[in-house]
Amino acid sequence: MNSWNFISIVTSLLIFLPILLILTNFNIQSENWLHIKEHLLYRYVSSTLYLVIGVGIISTIIGVGCAWFATCYDFRGRKYIEWILILPMTIPTYIAAYSYYDVLEILNPFFNWSRKNIGVKETMMIENILIYIIVIVLFSFVLYPYIYLSVRASLLIQGSRLIEAAKMLGISTDKIFRKVILPIIKPAIIAGTSLVIMETLNDYAAVEYFGISTLTIGVFRSWFGMHDIASALKLSTYLIAFVFLILLIEKSYRKKEKYYNIRGSRNSLTRIRLGKKKTIKVLIFCTTPFLFGFLIPVGRLFTWLIHSNFHLMDVNLLTITLNTIVISLISCSVIVFLAYFINFSKNYFNNDALKKIGQLAILGYSMPGAIIAIGVLKLNSSLNGIVPLMIIGSILGLIFAYAVRFLAVAWQPIESSMEKQCASINQASRTLKINAMTSLFHINLPMLKKPLLLTCLIVFIDIAKELPLTLILRPFNFDTLATLTYDLINQAQFFQSSLPSLLIIFISVPAILIINGQLNSET
Amino acid sequence: MQLRILKYLLIFKCIISVLIGDINVYTHRHYDADKKLFKKFTKRTGIKVNVIKGSADQLIQRLQSEGENSPADVLLTVDAGRLVRAKNLGLLQPISSKKLLQNIPEKMRDSENHWFGLTVRARVIIYAKDRVNENELSTYEDLAEPKWNGRIVIRSSNNIYNQSLMASLIEANGTKNALDWAKSVRSNMARKPRGNDRDQARAVASGVADLAVVNTYYIGLLANSSDKADREVAEKLNVYFPNQNGRGTHINVSGGGVTSGSKNKLEAIRFLEFLTESENQKIFSESNFEYPLDYKNASAEIFSKWGSFKADEMNLSILGLRNADAVKMFDLAGWE
């Protein structure tokens, strides 16, 4: 084994270690576990399934529909639609949930009436269904951009020639979408949807607030309520099973993708022109997610901000904002570099062991952040006896924990674009005995500049929003905008919490603009 | 480069903190009152207070994995149960302080001096003035009666305050009765549990239900909110202290202890003592509406409005011991 593979394998294993420490609890049979299995597991799994299926379907419809319209059609306002559709991504699910916290209260008069006239039990059922619908729609409206982005990238790269060819053959637009486009963007849809589902599985605050008992809730209930970490970790292995399944599906589709992949330079896309009536329909379809996923929450935050009289105690907001930006920037660079380096070693040297071990390192994305935190804490305590090294409570430790959680976000796009664009070149370079370092920096890097930058920005946004890991692993007196928001919401200071929430959104907006610019620019 | 600078900064910070004898606090308390008090403490003693806020369970887990090397000196939580757990895990050390023994009533501290209560919270019934007559109310147990069918809202059993209340009911009435109680209350609910205590108050004010079970300070916060809608909610509600003719209203404490690995033990003890001084107790109750340790003589205006009450004399350590059972009873009762 050469040093490249060795370094990559060791790094992957290191990132996998905290996850391994969690998985070792799978065989536990405690009294609490029997209780959970008998009375709760079914409820946890079923409500998680409802949520995942609901969010999966709705966010896919929104994400794919918007990407299709914004990429392949030409209509008035398209230029703006293109990038405002990415914006909801900047809103963490917990902030979205709090900004809609009283949406059900609007219906109180109806519920009061129905309780008296239809019955308490029946009303509860209606309310319960409504809660599911609200949470599903809410999650879909802030998470669909993951799908929108990946589908749009795929359409821009591969769609144009096919659409033109199909049009020349006189096939109707509907048919083009179903028969030509859908098959080629399927892998992109699956990749985006799997990210959305993982984010859904991860949420704690929003489902807690709306009273939905998902697996993640179960994990915390066993940990906090029964003080049984072993059972909590065992429950979280169910979450990992979910994600493993998703990753497998994604993999199998990506294999098929090679079949459809079309090489060659990208033509600039000739977009289909839309008439007035259709323009209105398309505009309504594309602005709805933006309205509910961004404009309304941000609007509410702004009104709260005015209510708060811009009063934010004596918190040093500038430092906290800088903290957030600096830690997110450093971490996203580290994470993207790691993903790039490991994938390159894997691709260039075609190492089988690394292929398998790499898959393990990205499992962290499936788990609630707080569970990863336990893994990192456990790692720390097992190391504690050997070396007096403190992983936790340092910036370095925090970056490591982010890597455990977010490597997957960088991994998948980098892996797939490397397979698509660099695989054969790397093979050739190896035959020609071109030095790996040269290949890494002078051949692969220029080719992958764009996907690398894009994933870097997405990871940046993810870390700027990150809450549970930061909360528990941070150094003393270290706050980020997310922890400050959480702190204020915890004191029910909704008005005051609006300012840090808005700042989380605003520091991510430049990233969104760059992402959009990059997508549109020619390769 | 930036990483290196950050690292140096951190090392530098650590060295400084050892020299002056800062204290490092892990706290579950998220209140402005604390911020004020920490500042005041630093001003008076010159000892800086470094803080990590998080949920107590996670902080306990962190303490555990940091072991001997933990930088923490003090752990603060919002309930006695977690302090008991921290003690049982060997994370707190016994301390001797006359002042603490003097300022804190016996049942609000650990019998072996590992942890100490700092503020008192009462879990009470609140009801809509226009729809409920005070004479209809009596005890927590009474909430299981059919007359309350479809008239109660209460938050999810994921919450520690409900778990502690349930633990006290198990202790008082036995497991079976407690389970029956939870089942009946669950079927009396007007809606599935969701939201926090504040949301329950809002629900009662807007007619969703006629009564709710909440911690008193939430009502204090609503009544003194800068938001007019919040104040209107508080105006429509009255506070009722249940079980006054029996064992008394369920209370819990928010409290703290000195960690086993503390390197600044003296400063940490001084810090806890400071928080129990009567003028500082006032800050807790005036800005966060929690009852002071001496809750019978609480002076803030809102307390006199609610009236005095008799508290359950149960030893608070029991809440910790019964917590897991309480959660299981909720599970069996189908109380989400």
Boltz contact constraints between the chains, C-beta under 6 A:
constraints:
  - contact:
      token1: [A, 35]
      token2: [B, 328]
      max_distance: 6.0
  - contact:
      token1: [A, 39]
      token2: [B, 331]
      max_distance: 6.0
  - contact:
      token1: [A, 40]
      token2: [B, 331]
      max_distance: 6.0
  - contact:
      token1: [A, 108]
      token2: [B, 206]
      max_distance: 6.0
  - contact:
      token1: [A, 108]
      token2: [B, 208]
      max_distance: 6.0
  - contact:
      token1: [A, 112]
      token2: [B, 207]
      max_distance: 6.0
  - contact:
      token1: [A, 115]
      token2: [B, 150]
      max_distance: 6.0
  - contact:
      token1: [A, 120]
      token2: [B, 150]
      max_distance: 6.0
  - contact:
      token1: [A, 124]
      token2: [B, 191]
      max_distance: 6.0
  - contact:
      token1: [A, 124]
      token2: [B, 192]
      max_distance: 6.0
  - contact:
      token1: [A, 127]
      token2: [B, 191]
      max_distance: 6.0
  - contact:
      token1: [A, 128]
      token2: [B, 192]
      max_distance: 6.0
  - contact:
      token1: [A, 210]
      token2: [B, 194]
      max_distance: 6.0
  - contact:
      token1: [A, 211]
      token2: [B, 156]
      max_distance: 6.0
  - contact:
      token1: [A, 211]
      token2: [B, 192]
      max_distance: 6.0
  - contact:
      token1: [A, 211]
      token2: [B, 193]
      max_distance: 6.0
  - contact:
      token1: [A, 211]
      token2: [B, 194]
      max_distance: 6.0
  - contact:
      token1: [A, 211]
      token2: [B, 336]
      max_distance: 6.0
  - contact:
      token1: [A, 213]
      token2: [B, 336]
      max_distance: 6.0
  - contact:
      token1: [A, 221]
      token2: [B, 158]
      max_distance: 6.0
  - contact:
      token1: [A, 224]
      token2: [B, 57]
      max_distance: 6.0
  - contact:
      token1: [A, 225]
      token2: [B, 327]
      max_distance: 6.0
  - contact:
      token1: [A, 226]
      token2: [B, 324]
      max_distance: 6.0
  - contact:
      token1: [A, 226]
      token2: [B, 327]
      max_distance: 6.0
  - contact:
      token1: [A, 227]
      token2: [B, 85]
      max_distance: 6.0
  - contact:
      token1: [A, 377]
      token2: [B, 61]
      max_distance: 6.0
  - contact:
      token1: [A, 377]
      token2: [B, 62]
      max_distance: 6.0
  - contact:
      token1: [A, 377]
      token2: [B, 65]
      max_distance: 6.0
  - contact:
      token1: [A, 380]
      token2: [B, 65]
      max_distance: 6.0
  - contact:
      token1: [A, 381]
      token2: [B, 65]
      max_distance: 6.0
  - contact:
      token1: [A, 384]
      token2: [B, 67]
      max_distance: 6.0
  - contact:
      token1: [A, 395]
      token2: [B, 6]
      max_distance: 6.0
  - contact:
      token1: [A, 471]
      token2: [B, 54]
      max_distance: 6.0
  - contact:
      token1: [A, 472]
      token2: [B, 54]
      max_distance: 6.0
  - contact:
      token1: [A, 472]
      token2: [B, 58]
      max_distance: 6.0
  - contact:
      token1: [A, 476]
      token2: [B, 24]
      max_distance: 6.0
  - contact:
      token1: [A, 476]
      token2: [B, 50]
      max_distance: 6.0
  - contact:
      token1: [A, 476]
      token2: [B, 52]
      max_distance: 6.0
  - contact:
      token1: [A, 477]
      token2: [B, 50]
      max_distance: 6.0
  - contact:
      token1: [A, 487]
      token2: [B, 30]
      max_distance: 6.0
  - contact:
      token1: [A, 490]
      token2: [B, 30]
      max_distance: 6.0
  - contact:
      token1: [A, 491]
      token2: [B, 30]
      max_distance: 6.0
  - contact:
      token1: [A, 492]
      token2: [B, 198]
      max_distance: 6.0
